[in-house]
Amino acid sequence: MNNHGNYIVSLGLVCRWLATKAEELCVEIYPGFAATEVLYNDEGAVIGVATGDMGIEKNGEPGPNYTRGMEL
């Protein structure tokens, strides 16, 4: 393997570093919540994301712990 002149980094450490830079710019980060949909306004600009529904059973039906996703 030839990797001279390149950097090898930990993706986890890069993500942590990026998170601190984003938070310095007042970006809100919600770890543990995957975005399932991008939300747009009437002009087509991105205004947020929607998280996925939680508590869905294997058959696709809402279970007893069902929680609807949030629009952030």
Secondary structure, DSSP 4 states (H G I P E B T S, - for coil): ---TT-----HHHHHHHHHHHHHHTT----TT--EEEEEE-TTS-EEEEEEPPEEE-TTSSEEEEEE---B-
